[in-house]
Amino acid sequence: MVTKITQQLKMLFSLSLILFVGQVAIANGGIEVSSPAGVAGSYYGAASFFSGAFAGQAGELVVPEDTSGMPEFGCYPFSNDLTGKIALIDRGGCAFAIKGINAQNAGAIAVVVCNSVDGNPFQMLGSPALTIPVVFLSKGDCDLIKTQMPGVQATMLAPNSDENCISGSTITDGTYTASDLLSGYGTVFSGSSHGKWYKYTAATEGLLTVSSCGGGADTRLIIIPGDDCGEVSDNILGGNYYVSQDECDDGNGNDVAAAAAILTSAGETYNIHWDNAQDSSGFEFTVALGALPALDATFTVDVPAECLRRWRTFCLG
C-alpha cells in the first residue's frame, strides 16, 4: 500500500511525467591515434555508461585471442596478455559490458568497441562499473585503423565536461546556464544529437523542482535517478525516468521549455539531462528542493449500522 501511494504521489506532484521510450543515441569520447602516420588523427565516438575514468590512457591497439573461433568479439576470457594495451573488439556476440569485463580481466588499460554496421556509434548501455574506459567507434573508422594493425598506438580521449553521463557536473539548488547544445553527442534518447548532464543529490526527502521556463530556449528535460551511470543505464532500460517538454507558456500562447517536480529520497542522486530535440540554443534553468506539500485527503467508508452495534465481533458487511 505504501509503495502504491508513493507512486501515486509521484504522478500527482510531477508537473510532467511522460512515459517516453526512445532509441539510445550517440554520445562522445574517442581516441587519438599517434602512429603510424597513415591512420594518425582523432576518432570520435561514444563513451559507455559503464566506462571507467578517462585519464589519457595510451598504448597499442590489440585484438583479443581466445579459443572460441571468433575472438574478435571478445565474448570469452582472453588467452593473450593485454597488460598495458588497449583492446580493440568488434560489436556482436554478447553484451557490451561482457567485452569490457573480459578486456579488464586480461590486463587491458582501455577498450575500443567497433561498430559492425555503418552509421554513428551509440552510447553503450550496461551496469557493471569498470575501472577502465570504454568507447564505441564507427565501423568506418575501425576499418581504417585495422588496415595498419598491428602497431597502432592510441590515446583515450575523454568526454567533454557535462556532455556525457560520466562527465556530468555536480550541482545544488540554484540557477545555472547551459551553453549551446552543439557538441559532444551526449544524448540519451532519439530525436536529438547533443545534450548536457548534471548530477543533483537530495539532502532530504522533498519535492525537487527543475525548470527552464523563461530560460531562453525550447528545451527537453529528462530526470533519471542513479548514483552512478551504470545505475542510470539500468533505469533507462527499465523506464524509470521522467521526461518534460512543452510545459511553459511563452507569452504568445505557445507551449515551450520544460518543468518537472519529483519526490526525492534523502541521499539519492538524480541525473538532470537536457537534450536538443527541440532547440540547440543555450538557456538558463533553476533547481530547488522544497518540502512536500500537505496532502489534504478525505476517505469515505461505508459501515452498516449493524456493524457499529456489534463492535465486539467481526463484521464482514
RODO-2510 file (C-alpha; in nm, 4 decimals, decimal comma):
residues 317
     n   res          X          Y          Z
     1     m     0,0000     0,0000     0,0000
     2     v     0,2819     0,2449     0,0885
     3     t     0,4533     0,1762    -0,2436
     4     k     0,1310     0,2297    -0,4349
     5     i     0,0616     0,5603    -0,2560
     6     t     0,4195     0,6777    -0,3217
     7     q     0,3821     0,6009    -0,6911
     8     q     0,0535     0,7915    -0,7000
     9     l     0,2123     1,0901    -0,5242
    10     k     0,4927     1,0957    -0,7792
    11     m     0,2370     1,1188    -1,0561
    12     l     0,0310     1,3755    -0,8651
    13     f     0,3177     1,6139    -0,7943
    14     s     0,5017     1,5748    -1,1265
    15     l     0,4433     1,8734    -1,3478
    16     s     0,5317     1,6476    -1,6329
    17     l     0,5628     1,2708    -1,6440
    18     i     0,5822     1,1314    -1,9927
    19     l     0,6444     0,7630    -2,0443
    20     f     0,8800     0,8000    -2,3371
    21     v     1,0843     0,5099    -2,4639
    22     g     1,3420     0,6171    -2,7184
    23     q     1,6268     0,4579    -2,9026
    24     v     1,9536     0,5267    -2,7302
    25     a     2,1504     0,7735    -2,9401
    26     i     2,5170     0,8726    -2,9646
    27     a     2,7481     1,0208    -2,7041
    28     n     3,1096     1,1391    -2,7112
    29     g     3,4601     1,0209    -2,6279
    30     g     3,7171     0,8689    -2,8602
    31     i     4,0833     0,8004    -2,9339
    32     e     4,3804     0,9925    -3,0720
    33     v     4,5991     0,7740    -3,2952
    34     s     4,9627     0,8888    -3,2964
    35     s     5,1115     0,6273    -3,5285
    36     p     5,1507     0,5011    -3,7906
    37     a     5,1131     0,8166    -3,9966
    38     g     4,8637     0,6563    -4,2362
    39     v     4,5922     0,6494    -3,9702
    40     a     4,7094     0,9220    -3,7334
    41     g     4,4366     1,1565    -3,6106
    42     s     4,1348     1,1902    -3,3833
    43     y     3,8462     0,9439    -3,3955
    44     y     3,5348     1,0458    -3,2025
    45     g     3,2719     0,8041    -3,0792
    46     a     3,0598     0,7225    -2,7761
    47     a     3,1759     0,6663    -2,4186
    48     s     2,9777     0,3911    -2,2467
    49     f     2,7560     0,4249    -1,9407
    50     f     2,9665     0,1589    -1,7638
    51     s     3,3002     0,3164    -1,8526
    52     g     3,5762     0,3792    -1,6038
    53     a     3,7568     0,7129    -1,5851
    54     f     3,9291     0,8545    -1,8915
    55     a     4,2793     0,9574    -1,7826
    56     g     4,4722     0,9774    -2,1086
    57     q     4,5475     0,6042    -2,1129
    58     a     4,7838     0,5293    -2,4022
    59     g     4,9009     0,2052    -2,5587
    60     e     4,8936    -0,0237    -2,8588
    61     l     4,5588    -0,1375    -3,0004
    62     v     4,5418    -0,5183    -2,9783
    63     v     4,2736    -0,7663    -3,0892
    64     p     4,1868    -1,0312    -2,8259
    65     e     4,2631    -1,4003    -2,8672
    66     d     4,0639    -1,6931    -2,7300
    67     t     3,9601    -2,0480    -2,8234
    68     s     3,6059    -1,9635    -2,9377
    69     g     3,6847    -1,9344    -3,3076
    70     m     3,5548    -1,5761    -3,3020
    71     p     3,7988    -1,3948    -3,0709
    72     e     3,7350    -1,0559    -3,2333
    73     f     3,4018    -1,0339    -3,0441
    74     g     3,5685    -1,0572    -2,7029
    75     c     3,2897    -1,2669    -2,5517
    76     y     3,5126    -1,5232    -2,3759
    77     p     3,8130    -1,4904    -2,1442
    78     f     4,1159    -1,3785    -2,3446
    79     s     4,4153    -1,6072    -2,3839
    80     n     4,6564    -1,3238    -2,4674
    81     d     4,8002    -1,0859    -2,2090
    82     l     4,6770    -0,7291    -2,2719
    83     t     4,8654    -0,5638    -1,9871
    84     g     4,9298    -0,2029    -2,0858
    85     k     4,7327    -0,2468    -2,4116
    86     i     4,4043    -0,1090    -2,5467
    87     a     4,1688    -0,3883    -2,6547
    88     l     4,0048    -0,3465    -2,9972
    89     i     3,6843    -0,5551    -3,0002
    90     d     3,4068    -0,5923    -3,2579
    91     r     3,0410    -0,5444    -3,1764
    92     g     2,8306    -0,8610    -3,1642
    93     g     2,8065    -1,1974    -2,9942
    94     c     2,7464    -1,0744    -2,6384
    95     a     2,6651    -0,7699    -2,4281
    96     f     2,8977    -0,4703    -2,4455
    97     a     2,9724    -0,4912    -2,0744
    98     i     3,0968    -0,8507    -2,1075
    99     k     3,3534    -0,7364    -2,3640
   100     g     3,4764    -0,4695    -2,1247
   101     i     3,4973    -0,7079    -1,8300
   102     n     3,6966    -0,9657    -2,0307
   103     a     3,9385    -0,6981    -2,1501
   104     q     3,9855    -0,5609    -1,7993
   105     n     4,0486    -0,9112    -1,6633
   106     a     4,3169    -0,9606    -1,9292
   107     g     4,5020    -0,6507    -1,8105
   108     a     4,3830    -0,4015    -2,0737
   109     i     4,4009    -0,0345    -1,9787
   110     a     4,1106     0,0628    -2,2059
   111     v     3,8661    -0,0760    -2,4620
   112     v     3,7604     0,0339    -2,8100
   113     v     3,4476    -0,1399    -2,9394
   114     c     3,3972    -0,1258    -3,3178
   115     n     3,0523    -0,0971    -3,4698
   116     s     2,9696    -0,3841    -3,7038
   117     v     2,7297    -0,1828    -3,9208
   118     d     2,7514     0,1521    -4,0922
   119     g     2,6282     0,4616    -3,9113
   120     n     2,7106     0,6526    -3,5964
   121     p     2,8190     0,4706    -3,2809
   122     f     2,5884     0,4980    -2,9810
   123     q     2,6180     0,5186    -2,6040
   124     m     2,6563     0,1603    -2,4834
   125     l     2,4231     0,0580    -2,2022
   126     g     2,5301    -0,1670    -1,9177
   127     s     2,5515    -0,1624    -1,5403
   128     p     2,8783    -0,3258    -1,4244
   129     a     3,1096    -0,0346    -1,3456
   130     l     3,4588    -0,0891    -1,4890
   131     t     3,7805     0,0771    -1,3814
   132     i     3,8971     0,1209    -1,7429
   133     p     3,7425     0,3485    -2,0079
   134     v     3,5304     0,2017    -2,2876
   135     v     3,4451     0,3833    -2,6108
   136     f     3,2433     0,2859    -2,9199
   137     l     3,3729     0,3860    -3,2655
   138     s     3,2112     0,3740    -3,6090
   139     k     3,2690     0,0823    -3,8446
   140     g     3,4344     0,3096    -4,0990
   141     d     3,6891     0,4445    -3,8506
   142     c     3,7709     0,0982    -3,7178
   143     d     3,8042    -0,0496    -4,0669
   144     l     4,0604     0,2180    -4,1480
   145     i     4,2551     0,1670    -3,8244
   146     k     4,2629    -0,2116    -3,8726
   147     t     4,4446    -0,1738    -4,2056
   148     q     4,7527    -0,0573    -4,0110
   149     m     4,7435    -0,3136    -3,7290
   150     p     4,9429    -0,4381    -3,5511
   151     g     5,1428    -0,1455    -3,4277
   152     v     4,8750     0,1230    -3,3971
   153     q     4,9372     0,3491    -3,0954
   154     a     4,6440     0,5401    -2,9440
   155     t     4,5446     0,7610    -2,6518
   156     m     4,1956     0,7650    -2,4999
   157     l     4,0026     1,0936    -2,5356
   158     a     3,7654     1,1860    -2,2530
   159     p     3,4099     1,3163    -2,2972
   160     n     3,3769     1,6935    -2,2603
   161     s     3,2508     1,8292    -1,9295
   162     d     2,8710     1,7993    -1,8920
   163     e     2,8333     1,6318    -2,2312
   164     n     2,8083     1,2718    -2,1102
   165     c     2,6669     1,0913    -1,8077
   166     i     3,0156     1,0061    -1,6777
   167     s     3,1321     1,3694    -1,7135
   168     g     2,8270     1,5435    -1,5677
   169     s     2,8768     1,8282    -1,3187
   170     t     2,7511     1,8102    -0,9603
   171     i     2,5042     2,0893    -0,8820
   172     t     2,2955     2,2068    -0,5857
   173     d     1,9958     2,4408    -0,5530
   174     g     2,0348     2,7480    -0,7723
   175     t     2,0204     2,8925    -1,1225
   176     y     2,2509     2,7587    -1,3926
   177     t     2,3422     2,8476    -1,7504
   178     a     2,3810     2,5715    -2,0081
   179     s     2,5809     2,6618    -2,3181
   180     d     2,4615     2,5846    -2,6701
   181     l     2,3897     2,2157    -2,7257
   182     l     2,6016     2,1912    -3,0392
   183     s     2,8736     1,9434    -2,9472
   184     g     2,9554     1,6291    -2,7545
   185     y     2,6927     1,3846    -2,8821
   186     g     2,5964     1,3248    -2,5194
   187     t     2,2356     1,2351    -2,5871
   188     v     2,0324     0,9543    -2,4366
   189     f     1,7100     0,9455    -2,6352
   190     s     1,6388     0,9551    -3,0079
   191     g     1,5378     1,2761    -3,1789
   192     s     1,8434     1,4616    -3,0511
   193     s     2,2164     1,4756    -3,1172
   194     h     2,3701     1,6683    -2,8265
   195     g     2,2932     1,7173    -2,4598
   196     k     2,4027     1,8291    -2,1140
   197     w     2,4260     1,6266    -1,7920
   198     y     2,4115     1,7397    -1,4288
   199     k     2,4010     1,5425    -1,1037
   200     y     2,1922     1,6501    -0,8053
   201     t     2,1971     1,4647    -0,4705
   202     a     1,8971     1,5324    -0,2481
   203     a     1,9875     1,6255     0,1096
   204     t     1,6430     1,5316     0,2388
   205     e     1,3119     1,3896     0,1300
   206     g     1,1169     1,6548    -0,0516
   207     l     0,9933     1,7883    -0,3838
   208     l     1,2659     1,8599    -0,6393
   209     t     1,1657     2,1216    -0,8959
   210     v     1,3653     2,1660    -1,2179
   211     s     1,2552     2,4308    -1,4666
   212     s     1,3760     2,6092    -1,7793
   213     c     1,0612     2,8211    -1,8127
   214     g     1,1664     3,1652    -1,9332
   215     g     1,5212     3,0377    -1,9768
   216     g     1,5563     3,1371    -2,3404
   217     a     1,5158     2,8076    -2,5282
   218     d     1,2637     2,5366    -2,6049
   219     t     1,4205     2,2563    -2,4044
   220     r     1,3507     1,8912    -2,3312
   221     l     1,4293     1,7625    -1,9823
   222     i     1,4897     1,4054    -1,8674
   223     i     1,5455     1,3210    -1,4991
   224     i     1,6944     0,9793    -1,4262
   225     p     1,7720     0,8511    -1,0739
   226     g     2,1026     0,6760    -1,0190
   227     d     2,4148     0,7125    -0,8049
   228     d     2,6377     0,6069    -1,0955
   229     c     2,5979     0,5809    -1,4712
   230     g     2,5569     0,2038    -1,4580
   231     e     2,2504     0,2515    -1,2396
   232     v     2,1332     0,5283    -1,4727
   233     s     2,1624     0,2817    -1,7612
   234     d     1,9503     0,0255    -1,5770
   235     n     1,6853     0,2864    -1,5017
   236     i     1,6703     0,3916    -1,8665
   237     l     1,6200     0,0309    -1,9740
   238     g     1,3580    -0,0146    -1,7017
   239     g     1,1656     0,3007    -1,7937
   240     n     1,2379     0,4602    -1,4565
   241     y     1,2755     0,8259    -1,5582
   242     y     1,0778     1,1466    -1,6115
   243     v     1,0508     1,3451    -1,9336
   244     s     0,9250     1,7020    -1,9629
   245     q     0,8723     1,9293    -2,2611
   246     d     0,6282     2,1972    -2,3790
   247     e     0,5295     2,2905    -2,0221
   248     c     0,5635     2,6700    -2,0211
   249     d     0,3649     2,9479    -2,1930
   250     d     0,5987     3,1763    -2,3859
   251     g     0,3540     3,4668    -2,3590
   252     n     0,2223     3,4142    -2,7097
   253     g     0,0113     3,1097    -2,6368
   254     n     0,2854     2,8623    -2,7300
   255     d     0,3926     2,5786    -2,5014
   256     v     0,7723     2,5633    -2,4753
   257     a     1,0548     2,4593    -2,2419
   258     a     1,0390     2,2096    -1,9561
   259     a     0,9373     2,1938    -1,5908
   260     a     0,9097     1,8943    -1,3598
   261     a     0,8667     1,8271    -0,9906
   262     i     0,9509     1,4865    -0,8444
   263     l     0,9602     1,3324    -0,4994
   264     t     1,3116     1,2723    -0,3687
   265     s     1,4673     1,0362    -0,1178
   266     a     1,7419     1,1599     0,1132
   267     g     2,0856     1,0836    -0,0266
   268     e     1,9642     0,9704    -0,3687
   269     t     2,1224     1,1203    -0,6809
   270     y     1,9113     1,2473    -0,9700
   271     n     2,0672     1,2957    -1,3133
   272     i     1,9299     1,6051    -1,4858
   273     h     1,9681     1,5669    -1,8607
   274     w     1,8801     1,8270    -2,1245
   275     d     1,8921     1,7497    -2,4977
   276     n     1,8430     1,9390    -2,8220
   277     a     1,5403     1,7501    -2,9502
   278     q     1,3608     2,0837    -2,9869
   279     d     1,6270     2,3564    -2,9626
   280     s     2,0078     2,3751    -2,9567
   281     s     2,0294     2,7226    -2,8020
   282     g     2,1846     2,7834    -2,4626
   283     f     1,9477     2,8521    -2,1738
   284     e     1,9090     2,9055    -1,8002
   285     f     1,7443     2,6610    -1,5629
   286     t     1,6646     2,6508    -1,1931
   287     v     1,6876     2,3672    -0,9432
   288     a     1,5250     2,3772    -0,5994
   289     l     1,4412     2,1203    -0,3339
   290     g     1,1416     2,2084    -0,1182
   291     a     0,9228     2,0496     0,1449
   292     l     0,6459     1,8165     0,0430
   293     p     0,3118     1,9957     0,0132
   294     a     0,0444     1,8959     0,2604
   295     l    -0,1891     1,6312     0,1263
   296     d    -0,5495     1,7038     0,2192
   297     a    -0,7362     1,3772     0,1691
   298     t    -1,0781     1,2638     0,2848
   299     f    -1,1710     0,8969     0,2929
   300     t    -1,5315     0,7785     0,2976
   301     v    -1,6032     0,4324     0,4407
   302     d    -1,9425     0,2653     0,4198
   303     v    -2,0105     0,0842     0,7503
   304     p    -2,3551    -0,0692     0,8095
   305     a    -2,5238     0,0341     1,1336
   306     e    -2,5386    -0,3310     1,2399
   307     c    -2,1582    -0,3401     1,2390
   308     l    -2,1395    -0,0410     1,4704
   309     r    -2,3744    -0,2091     1,7169
   310     r    -2,1833    -0,5385     1,7070
   311     w    -1,8464    -0,3877     1,7938
   312     r    -1,7273    -0,6954     1,9819
   313     t    -1,7470    -0,9208     1,6751
   314     f    -1,6124    -0,9106     1,3191
   315     c    -1,8464    -0,7658     1,0654
   316     l    -1,7894    -0,8597     0,7012
   317     g    -2,0647    -0,6392     0,5683
***
